[in-house]
Amino acid sequence: MKKSTIYDDADRLMAIDEVAERLKTSPKRIAALINGGFIRAVMFGRRRYIRKYTLNAFLESVEGKDLYDMLGA
């Protein structure tokens, strides 16, 4: 019996632009969250990616808070 592969994107890597689009903000703000140590990223050379799982955990931890306040914006 052949096993089928089930695609699960719960832990895929998301580019900074994609994260910014999902949060309706700019890539600069996402970079500020990474640089400020609020969210962790994976580096490939100079490009940074955020695991979808990491983004979801971060969002859960800041639910009800204003991210602009965190950044001092």
Secondary structure, DSSP 8 states (H G I E B T S, - for coil): --------GGG-EEEHHHHHHHTTS-HHHHHHHHHTTSS--EEETTEEEEEHHHHHHHHHHTTTS-HHHHHT-
